[in-house]
Amino acid sequence: MDRGTRRWVLAGAALAVVVIVTAGVLVLVSESSTGTAQRGGAGAGEVALDYLDAVARRDVRAAAALTDDPRAAESALSGALAGLGATAVRTVAEPPHGADGEREAARTFTITWTLGRDRVWTYDNTVTVLRGDEGWRVRWTPASLHPRLGEGQTLQLRTVDGTPAVLARDGERLLEWRSGEVEPAAGAGGPPMLLPALDRYATERLDPGWSVVRVGADGWDIDTLTSTPDRESGPLESTVSVPVQRAAQQAVDGVEGTALLVAIQPSSGDILAVAQNARAGAAPDALTGLYAPGSTFKIATATAVLTHGTASPETVLPCPATARIGTRTIPNDDRFDLGDVPLHTAFAHSCNTTFARLAADLPADALADAATRLGLNADFVIPGLTTEAGTVEPAADPVQRLEDGIGQGKVQASPFGVALMAATVAEGTPVTPRLWDEVDTTVRAGYDAPSGPVLDAVRAMMRQTVTSGTATALAPLGEVHGKTGTAQLPERTEAHGWFAGYRGDVAFAVLAQRAGSSQPAVAAATAFLRGLPA
């Protein structure tokens, strides 16, 4: 490299000038060998720097005024800035190639265009400065913008904007690319609780390509000046069902208090919908919030009882209004008394007194084992999503077991976990929840489902809950299986209301917080099932 083209920073007493504009803020930096910041050069050098300064600031009029053809320069600069959609420009100049006493001087520079998030284009170019009667001016040619640019040509950014990034299972757009970002598609019925997860994973997984092309006066692309390939082909297909999601959202929106709903397809594990109403706030409690599941946990207690042979569905057991078991007095809701009834009737009417006594007499690990076999202790890594099914541990103390057996005590579950429990009963095999069609869920802690005969009996009891038990409001809506639940809170006048169940290939759980009873959850379940497509 000769002395005229050598960067100033490499010369002993030379200067380097960097012009940076980011977010509308101009920074001029000059460094000498002594470290003193100054504005270097005069004449040709100063005009060149002023021109590059104006380009970096995207001040088209000021840049054009420093050329020998302001009209043509302003038109070309405006067209390029618009065509590229530049959000920032940075120029780094080298010293002039000629002296101020000559008629012409050339200045080499590097220009870096920021064209939205993660899109940066850098190349070297040369600007020529001429001295005329009015002093030094930049000689304008289209090549001043890019060395390959000719008359009537301009620069254009080509992106995937407007193309889908994430689709619902039925093909509807949920997210699409806009200016390098993943944004909700216009008019999409996407799940608000899942959109951040879909966005996060799509952004990590997909890196949409972009290019800058040279466009002729006729509007046709001449060639590509720079390009980046797609890192991953798209779009991604999610398991979300827009019709199911809409039905779920409308169902929880109809609840006066805080309401959450999760729906899973038992046959595939597909997460069909996750809905929370406005009162629930933005935290994804439907997926990660842990609560006492109340009597929905009797699905697990019944599973444990049947697995250990403590009773069969036809075993007649007492269901008094209250029962003294050890140091605890257990009441039924509203103190109802059924007398002596078969186990399946006690389940359908949610007899706390029956199930508390059964749970107390079980082995220490029986409830935890049954809960595990229904998915409540499972752990999954779903790309982009954080979930927590629940936690149920062995209890050596009979009093602890009786409280756990009616879904109080130390038993915890999320709506996601309760929906997974219902899905496992429906399918009869372990269910691995997933959010993506072609991206696997990692199973950190899996499980084996209960035996077929046990699940057949549990299904029959869940069906009776709907036909003649605590969820008869759902009876007209087809072959619905379910279990209601009420989880008492420290404030005795308040309780969380639950419903867990399935119809066909849709399993779901509803939690109505501080509802006082399970009926608001049953009402939301009714609205949800009515809203599903036929």
C-alpha positions as CSV (number, residue, x, y, z in Angstrom):
1,M,0.0,0.0,0.0
2,D,1.5,3.4,-0.9
3,R,1.6,6.4,1.3
4,G,-1.5,8.0,-0.3
5,T,-3.8,5.1,0.4
6,R,-2.4,4.0,3.8
7,R,-4.9,4.5,6.6
8,W,-4.0,7.4,8.9
9,V,-4.1,5.2,11.9
10,L,-1.1,3.4,10.6
11,A,1.0,6.5,10.0
12,G,3.2,7.9,12.7
13,A,1.5,11.4,12.9
14,A,-1.6,10.7,10.9
15,L,-5.3,11.0,11.7
16,A,-8.2,8.7,11.5
17,V,-11.7,10.1,11.3
18,V,-14.8,8.0,12.1
19,V,-18.3,9.3,11.5
20,I,-20.9,7.3,13.4
21,V,-24.6,7.9,13.6
22,T,-26.8,5.6,15.7
23,A,-30.4,6.4,16.8
24,G,-30.0,9.9,15.4
25,V,-26.9,10.8,17.4
26,L,-23.8,11.9,15.5
27,V,-20.4,11.2,16.9
28,L,-17.2,12.5,15.2
29,V,-14.0,11.0,16.4
30,S,-10.5,12.0,15.3
31,E,-7.4,10.5,16.9
32,S,-3.9,11.6,16.4
33,S,-0.7,9.9,17.5
34,T,-0.8,12.1,20.6
35,G,-4.4,11.0,21.4
36,T,-5.8,14.5,20.8
37,A,-9.3,14.6,19.3
38,Q,-9.6,17.1,16.5
39,R,-11.4,17.8,13.2
40,G,-8.7,16.9,10.7
41,G,-8.0,18.3,7.2
42,A,-9.1,21.4,5.2
43,G,-10.1,22.0,1.6
44,A,-10.7,18.8,-0.2
45,G,-10.4,16.7,2.9
46,E,-12.8,18.8,4.8
47,V,-15.4,18.8,2.1
48,A,-15.1,15.0,1.8
49,L,-15.6,14.6,5.5
50,D,-18.5,17.0,5.6
51,Y,-20.1,14.9,2.8
52,L,-19.6,11.6,4.6
53,D,-20.8,13.3,7.8
54,A,-24.0,14.2,6.1
55,V,-24.5,10.8,4.6
56,A,-23.9,9.2,8.0
57,R,-26.5,11.5,9.5
58,R,-28.9,10.6,6.6
59,D,-29.1,14.4,5.9
60,V,-29.7,14.0,2.2
61,R,-30.1,17.7,1.5
62,A,-26.8,18.6,3.2
63,A,-24.9,15.8,1.5
64,A,-26.3,16.7,-1.9
65,A,-25.4,20.4,-1.4
66,L,-21.7,19.4,-1.2
67,T,-21.8,17.8,-4.7
68,D,-21.5,19.2,-8.2
69,D,-25.0,18.0,-9.0
70,P,-27.2,18.5,-6.0
71,R,-30.5,17.6,-7.7
72,A,-29.3,14.2,-9.0
73,A,-27.4,13.5,-5.7
74,E,-30.5,14.3,-3.5
75,S,-32.7,12.1,-5.7
76,A,-30.3,9.1,-5.6
77,L,-29.5,9.4,-1.9
78,S,-33.2,9.6,-1.0
79,G,-34.0,6.6,-3.1
80,A,-31.2,4.5,-1.6
81,L,-32.1,5.4,2.0
82,A,-35.7,4.6,1.4
83,G,-35.0,1.4,-0.6
84,L,-32.6,0.1,2.1
85,G,-34.7,1.3,5.1
86,A,-31.4,2.2,6.9
87,T,-31.7,2.7,10.6
88,A,-28.1,3.8,11.1
89,V,-25.1,4.6,8.9
90,R,-21.4,4.6,9.8
91,T,-18.6,5.8,7.7
92,V,-14.8,5.5,8.3
93,A,-12.7,7.7,6.0
94,E,-9.1,7.4,4.8
95,P,-6.9,10.4,3.9
96,P,-7.3,12.1,0.5
97,H,-5.3,10.8,-2.4
98,G,-4.4,14.2,-3.7
99,A,-3.3,17.5,-2.2
100,D,-5.4,20.6,-1.9
101,G,-3.3,22.4,-4.5
102,E,-4.5,19.9,-7.2
103,R,-7.7,20.0,-9.2
104,E,-8.9,16.6,-7.9
105,A,-8.6,14.5,-4.8
106,A,-9.9,11.0,-4.0
107,R,-11.0,9.8,-0.6
108,T,-11.5,6.1,0.2
109,F,-14.0,5.2,2.9
110,T,-15.8,2.3,4.4
111,I,-19.6,2.6,4.8
112,T,-21.7,0.4,7.1
113,W,-25.4,0.3,6.7
114,T,-27.6,-1.0,9.5
115,L,-30.8,-2.2,7.9
116,G,-32.9,-3.2,10.9
117,R,-32.1,-5.8,13.6
118,D,-29.1,-8.0,12.9
119,R,-28.8,-6.8,9.3
120,V,-25.5,-5.0,8.6
121,W,-23.9,-4.4,5.2
122,T,-20.4,-3.0,4.9
123,Y,-18.3,-2.2,1.8
124,D,-15.5,0.1,0.7
125,N,-16.0,2.9,-1.8
126,T,-14.3,6.0,-3.0
127,V,-15.5,9.6,-3.2
128,T,-13.8,12.1,-5.6
129,V,-13.6,15.8,-4.8
130,L,-13.1,18.4,-7.6
131,R,-12.0,22.0,-7.2
132,G,-13.9,24.5,-9.3
133,D,-14.6,28.2,-9.3
134,E,-16.7,27.8,-6.1
135,G,-14.2,25.7,-4.3
136,W,-14.2,22.0,-3.6
137,R,-17.2,19.8,-4.4
138,V,-17.9,16.1,-4.4
139,R,-18.2,14.8,-8.0
140,W,-21.5,13.2,-8.0
141,T,-22.0,9.8,-9.7
142,P,-24.3,6.9,-8.7
143,A,-21.0,5.1,-7.9
144,S,-20.6,7.4,-5.0
145,L,-23.2,5.3,-3.3
146,H,-21.9,1.9,-4.4
147,P,-19.1,1.3,-6.9
148,R,-21.3,-0.9,-9.1
149,L,-24.2,1.5,-9.2
150,G,-24.9,3.1,-12.6
151,E,-27.2,5.9,-14.0
152,G,-30.9,5.4,-13.1
153,Q,-30.1,2.5,-10.8
154,T,-30.8,2.3,-7.1
155,L,-30.4,0.0,-4.1
156,Q,-33.2,-2.1,-2.6
157,L,-33.3,-4.3,0.5
158,R,-35.1,-7.6,0.0
159,T,-36.4,-9.4,3.1
160,V,-38.9,-12.0,4.1
161,D,-41.2,-9.4,5.6
162,G,-44.9,-10.5,5.5
163,T,-44.0,-14.2,5.3
164,P,-45.2,-16.4,8.1
165,A,-42.8,-17.4,10.9
166,V,-45.2,-19.6,12.9
167,L,-48.4,-21.3,11.7
168,A,-51.2,-22.9,13.7
169,R,-51.9,-26.6,13.2
170,D,-54.7,-25.6,10.8
171,G,-52.4,-23.4,8.7
172,E,-53.5,-20.0,10.0
173,R,-50.7,-17.5,10.5
174,L,-49.9,-16.8,14.1
175,L,-46.6,-14.9,13.7
176,E,-44.9,-13.3,10.7
177,W,-41.7,-11.5,9.9
178,R,-41.7,-7.7,10.0
179,S,-38.4,-5.7,9.7
180,G,-36.4,-8.7,11.0
181,E,-38.7,-9.2,14.0
182,V,-41.3,-11.8,14.7
183,E,-44.6,-10.1,15.2
184,P,-48.2,-11.3,15.7
185,A,-50.0,-11.7,12.3
186,A,-52.7,-9.3,11.6
187,G,-56.1,-10.6,12.7
188,A,-54.6,-13.8,14.0
189,G,-56.4,-15.7,16.8
190,G,-53.2,-16.6,18.5
191,P,-52.9,-17.5,22.1
192,P,-51.6,-14.5,24.1
193,M,-50.1,-16.8,26.7
194,L,-48.2,-18.8,24.0
195,L,-47.2,-16.0,21.7
196,P,-44.0,-15.1,23.7
197,A,-42.9,-18.8,23.6
198,L,-43.7,-19.0,19.9
199,D,-41.9,-15.8,19.2
200,R,-38.8,-16.7,21.3
201,Y,-38.4,-20.1,19.7
202,A,-39.0,-18.9,16.1
203,T,-36.5,-16.1,16.6
204,E,-33.9,-18.5,17.9
205,R,-34.6,-21.2,15.3
206,L,-35.2,-19.2,12.2
207,D,-32.8,-16.6,10.8
208,P,-34.5,-15.2,7.7
209,G,-32.2,-14.3,4.9
210,W,-32.0,-10.9,3.3
211,S,-30.3,-9.3,0.4
212,V,-29.4,-6.0,-1.2
213,V,-30.0,-5.8,-4.9
214,R,-29.2,-3.4,-7.6
215,V,-32.4,-2.3,-9.4
216,G,-32.5,-0.8,-12.8
217,A,-34.5,2.2,-14.0
218,D,-37.1,-0.3,-15.3
219,G,-37.7,-1.7,-11.8
220,W,-36.1,-5.0,-12.5
221,D,-33.4,-6.5,-10.3
222,I,-30.0,-6.4,-12.1
223,D,-27.9,-8.4,-9.6
224,T,-27.4,-9.1,-5.9
225,L,-24.8,-7.0,-4.1
226,T,-24.9,-8.9,-0.8
227,S,-27.1,-11.6,0.7
228,T,-27.4,-14.0,3.6
229,P,-29.1,-17.4,3.4
230,D,-32.0,-18.5,5.5
231,R,-30.4,-20.4,8.5
232,E,-33.5,-22.6,8.8
233,S,-36.3,-23.1,6.4
234,G,-39.7,-21.9,7.6
235,P,-42.3,-21.4,8.7
236,L,-42.5,-23.4,11.9
237,E,-45.8,-25.2,12.5
238,S,-47.1,-25.2,16.0
239,T,-49.7,-27.5,17.6
240,V,-52.0,-24.6,18.5
241,S,-55.5,-24.9,17.2
242,V,-57.0,-21.5,16.5
243,P,-60.7,-22.6,16.8
244,V,-59.8,-24.4,20.1
245,Q,-57.9,-21.4,21.3
246,R,-60.7,-19.0,20.5
247,A,-63.2,-21.2,22.4
248,A,-60.8,-21.4,25.4
249,Q,-60.3,-17.6,25.5
250,Q,-64.0,-16.9,25.2
251,A,-64.7,-19.4,28.0
252,V,-62.3,-17.8,30.5
253,D,-63.3,-14.3,29.5
254,G,-66.8,-15.2,30.6
255,V,-65.7,-15.9,34.2
256,E,-66.1,-13.1,36.6
257,G,-63.0,-13.8,38.6
258,T,-59.5,-15.0,37.5
259,A,-59.7,-18.0,35.2
260,L,-57.2,-20.2,33.4
261,L,-57.6,-23.0,30.9
262,V,-55.3,-25.5,29.2
263,A,-56.3,-27.9,26.4
264,I,-54.2,-30.9,25.2
265,Q,-54.9,-33.5,22.5
266,P,-54.5,-36.9,24.2
267,S,-53.6,-38.8,21.1
268,S,-50.7,-36.6,20.1
269,G,-49.8,-34.5,23.2
270,D,-50.4,-31.4,21.1
271,I,-51.0,-28.3,23.2
272,L,-54.1,-27.0,21.6
273,A,-54.8,-23.9,23.7
274,V,-53.7,-22.0,26.7
275,A,-56.0,-19.2,27.9
276,Q,-56.1,-16.8,30.8
277,N,-58.5,-13.9,31.2
278,A,-57.5,-10.3,31.8
279,R,-57.8,-10.7,35.6
280,A,-55.1,-13.4,35.6
281,G,-52.4,-10.9,34.4
282,A,-49.5,-11.6,32.2
283,A,-47.7,-14.4,34.2
284,P,-48.2,-17.8,32.5
285,D,-49.9,-19.3,35.6
286,A,-51.9,-21.7,33.4
287,L,-48.6,-23.4,32.6
288,T,-46.4,-22.9,35.7
289,G,-48.7,-21.8,38.5
290,L,-49.0,-24.5,41.2
291,Y,-52.2,-24.8,43.3
292,A,-54.0,-27.3,45.4
293,P,-56.0,-29.3,42.8
294,G,-58.9,-30.0,45.2
295,S,-61.1,-32.9,44.3
296,T,-59.8,-33.2,40.7
297,F,-57.0,-35.1,42.5
298,K,-59.5,-37.8,43.4
299,I,-58.7,-39.1,39.9
300,A,-55.3,-40.0,41.3
301,T,-56.7,-41.2,44.7
302,A,-59.2,-43.5,42.9
303,T,-56.3,-44.7,40.7
304,A,-54.3,-45.5,43.9
305,V,-57.2,-47.2,45.6
306,L,-58.0,-49.4,42.5
307,T,-54.3,-50.2,41.9
308,H,-53.8,-51.4,45.4
309,G,-57.1,-53.3,45.5
310,T,-58.4,-51.4,48.5
311,A,-61.8,-51.1,46.9
312,S,-63.5,-51.7,43.6
313,P,-66.0,-49.3,41.9
314,E,-68.8,-51.3,43.4
315,T,-67.5,-51.5,46.9
316,V,-70.0,-49.8,49.2
317,L,-68.4,-47.3,51.5
318,P,-69.8,-44.7,54.0
319,C,-70.1,-41.1,52.8
320,P,-71.1,-39.2,56.0
321,A,-71.4,-35.4,56.2
322,T,-68.2,-35.3,58.3
323,A,-65.7,-37.9,59.4
324,R,-63.2,-37.9,62.2
325,I,-60.0,-39.5,61.0
326,G,-57.1,-39.4,63.4
327,T,-56.7,-35.8,64.5
328,R,-58.7,-34.4,61.6
329,T,-62.4,-33.8,61.0
330,I,-63.1,-33.9,57.3
331,P,-66.4,-32.4,56.0
332,N,-68.1,-32.8,52.6
333,D,-68.9,-29.6,50.8
334,D,-72.1,-28.2,52.2
335,R,-72.1,-31.1,54.7
336,F,-74.0,-33.4,52.4
337,D,-74.6,-37.0,53.6
338,L,-75.1,-39.9,51.1
339,G,-75.0,-42.7,53.6
340,D,-73.4,-45.9,52.3
341,V,-72.8,-45.8,48.6
342,P,-70.6,-47.6,46.0
343,L,-67.2,-46.0,45.3
344,H,-68.2,-44.8,41.9
345,T,-71.1,-42.8,43.4
346,A,-68.8,-41.4,46.1
347,F,-66.5,-40.3,43.3
348,A,-69.2,-38.8,41.2
349,H,-70.6,-36.7,44.1
350,S,-67.0,-36.0,45.4
351,C,-67.3,-37.4,48.9
352,N,-64.4,-36.0,50.8
353,T,-65.1,-38.2,53.8
354,T,-65.0,-41.4,51.7
355,F,-61.8,-40.5,49.9
356,A,-60.0,-39.1,52.9
357,R,-60.4,-42.4,54.8
358,L,-59.3,-44.4,51.8
359,A,-56.2,-42.2,51.3
360,A,-55.3,-42.5,55.0
361,D,-55.3,-46.3,54.7
362,L,-53.1,-46.4,51.6
363,P,-49.3,-47.1,51.7
364,A,-47.1,-44.1,52.1
365,D,-46.1,-43.9,48.5
366,A,-49.4,-44.9,46.9
367,L,-50.7,-41.4,46.1
368,A,-47.4,-40.2,44.8
369,D,-47.1,-43.3,42.6
370,A,-50.6,-42.8,41.2
371,A,-50.0,-39.1,40.6
372,T,-46.7,-39.9,38.8
373,R,-48.5,-42.5,36.6
374,L,-51.0,-39.7,35.6
375,G,-48.2,-37.3,34.7
376,L,-48.3,-34.9,37.7
377,N,-44.6,-35.5,38.6
378,A,-43.4,-35.5,35.0
379,D,-40.9,-32.9,33.7
380,F,-40.6,-31.8,30.1
381,V,-38.5,-29.4,28.1
382,I,-40.8,-28.0,25.4
383,P,-38.7,-25.7,23.1
384,G,-39.6,-22.1,23.8
385,L,-42.0,-22.9,26.7
386,T,-41.7,-23.4,30.4
387,T,-44.1,-25.7,32.1
388,E,-44.6,-27.2,35.6
389,A,-47.0,-30.1,35.9
390,G,-47.1,-30.5,39.7
391,T,-45.5,-32.2,42.7
392,V,-46.8,-35.0,44.8
393,E,-44.5,-36.7,47.3
394,P,-44.9,-39.8,49.5
395,A,-46.5,-39.2,52.9
396,A,-45.7,-41.4,55.8
397,D,-48.2,-39.6,58.1
398,P,-51.8,-40.9,57.6
399,V,-53.2,-37.4,58.3
400,Q,-51.0,-36.0,55.6
401,R,-52.3,-38.7,53.2
402,L,-55.9,-38.0,53.9
403,E,-55.4,-34.3,53.2
404,D,-53.4,-35.2,50.0
405,G,-56.1,-37.6,49.0
406,I,-58.7,-34.9,48.6
407,G,-56.3,-32.6,46.8
408,Q,-55.3,-30.4,49.7
409,G,-52.3,-30.9,52.0
410,K,-49.0,-30.7,50.1
411,V,-50.3,-31.8,46.7
412,Q,-49.7,-29.1,44.0
413,A,-50.6,-29.0,40.4
414,S,-50.9,-26.5,37.6
415,P,-53.8,-26.3,35.1
416,F,-51.3,-27.7,32.6
417,G,-50.6,-30.7,34.9
418,V,-54.3,-31.3,35.6
419,A,-55.0,-31.2,31.8
420,L,-52.1,-33.7,31.4
421,M,-53.7,-36.0,34.0
422,A,-57.0,-35.9,32.1
423,A,-55.3,-36.6,28.8
424,T,-53.5,-39.6,30.3
425,V,-56.8,-41.1,31.5
426,A,-58.3,-40.4,28.1
427,E,-55.4,-41.9,26.1
428,G,-54.5,-44.7,28.4
429,T,-50.8,-44.2,27.7
430,P,-48.2,-41.6,28.8
431,V,-48.7,-38.3,27.0
432,T,-45.8,-36.1,26.0
433,P,-47.0,-32.6,25.6
434,R,-45.6,-30.7,22.6
435,L,-45.9,-27.3,21.0
436,W,-44.2,-27.9,17.6
437,D,-45.1,-30.2,14.8
438,E,-41.6,-31.2,13.8
439,V,-39.6,-30.3,17.0
440,D,-39.5,-32.9,19.7
441,T,-40.1,-32.3,23.4
442,T,-37.4,-33.6,25.7
443,V,-38.6,-35.8,28.5
444,R,-36.6,-35.2,31.7
445,A,-38.8,-37.2,33.9
446,G,-41.3,-39.6,32.2
447,Y,-43.9,-41.9,33.5
448,D,-45.9,-45.1,32.9
449,A,-49.7,-44.9,32.8
450,P,-51.9,-46.9,35.1
451,S,-53.1,-50.3,33.9
452,G,-56.0,-50.6,31.4
453,P,-58.5,-52.0,33.9
454,V,-57.8,-49.3,36.4
455,L,-58.2,-46.6,33.8
456,D,-61.4,-48.2,32.5
457,A,-62.9,-47.9,36.0
458,V,-61.7,-44.3,36.4
459,R,-63.2,-43.3,33.0
460,A,-66.5,-44.8,34.0
461,M,-66.5,-42.8,37.3
462,M,-65.6,-39.6,35.4
463,R,-68.4,-40.2,33.1
464,Q,-70.8,-40.7,36.0
465,T,-69.7,-37.3,37.4
466,V,-71.1,-35.7,34.3
467,T,-74.3,-37.8,33.9
468,S,-75.4,-37.8,37.5
469,G,-72.8,-36.2,39.8
470,T,-71.4,-32.8,40.4
471,A,-71.0,-31.7,36.7
472,T,-74.4,-32.5,35.2
473,A,-74.4,-29.1,33.4
474,L,-72.1,-30.8,30.9
475,A,-74.4,-33.7,30.3
476,P,-76.1,-32.3,27.1
477,L,-72.7,-31.7,25.4
478,G,-71.9,-35.2,24.3
479,E,-69.8,-37.9,25.9
480,V,-67.9,-35.8,28.4
481,H,-65.8,-37.3,31.2
482,G,-64.7,-35.1,34.1
483,K,-64.1,-34.3,37.7
484,T,-65.0,-31.2,39.6
485,G,-62.8,-29.8,42.4
486,T,-62.9,-27.3,45.2
487,A,-59.6,-26.4,46.9
488,Q,-60.0,-24.6,50.2
489,L,-57.9,-21.6,50.9
490,P,-56.8,-20.2,54.4
491,E,-59.7,-17.8,54.1
492,R,-62.5,-20.3,54.8
493,T,-65.0,-18.3,52.7
494,E,-62.9,-18.6,49.6
495,A,-61.9,-21.6,47.5
496,H,-60.5,-22.3,44.0
497,G,-62.9,-24.1,41.7
498,W,-61.7,-26.7,39.2
499,F,-62.9,-28.9,36.4
500,A,-60.8,-31.5,34.7
501,G,-62.0,-33.7,31.9
502,Y,-62.1,-34.6,28.2
503,R,-64.4,-35.1,25.3
504,G,-63.3,-37.0,22.3
505,D,-59.7,-36.1,21.6
506,V,-59.6,-32.9,23.6
507,A,-58.6,-33.0,27.3
508,F,-58.6,-29.8,29.4
509,A,-58.5,-28.3,32.8
510,V,-60.2,-25.1,34.1
511,L,-59.2,-23.2,37.2
512,A,-61.4,-20.4,38.5
513,Q,-59.5,-18.8,41.3
514,R,-61.3,-17.8,44.6
515,A,-64.6,-18.7,43.0
516,G,-66.0,-20.3,46.2
517,S,-67.0,-23.5,44.4
518,S,-66.4,-25.6,41.3
519,Q,-69.5,-24.2,39.5
520,P,-67.7,-21.3,37.7
521,A,-65.2,-23.7,36.4
522,V,-68.0,-26.0,35.2
523,A,-69.6,-23.1,33.5
524,A,-66.4,-22.2,31.8
525,A,-66.0,-25.8,30.7
526,T,-69.5,-25.7,29.3
527,A,-68.8,-22.6,27.3
528,F,-65.5,-24.1,26.1
529,L,-67.1,-27.3,24.8
530,R,-69.9,-25.4,23.2
531,G,-67.4,-23.2,21.4
532,L,-65.4,-26.1,19.9
533,P,-65.9,-26.8,16.2
534,A,-68.2,-29.6,15.4
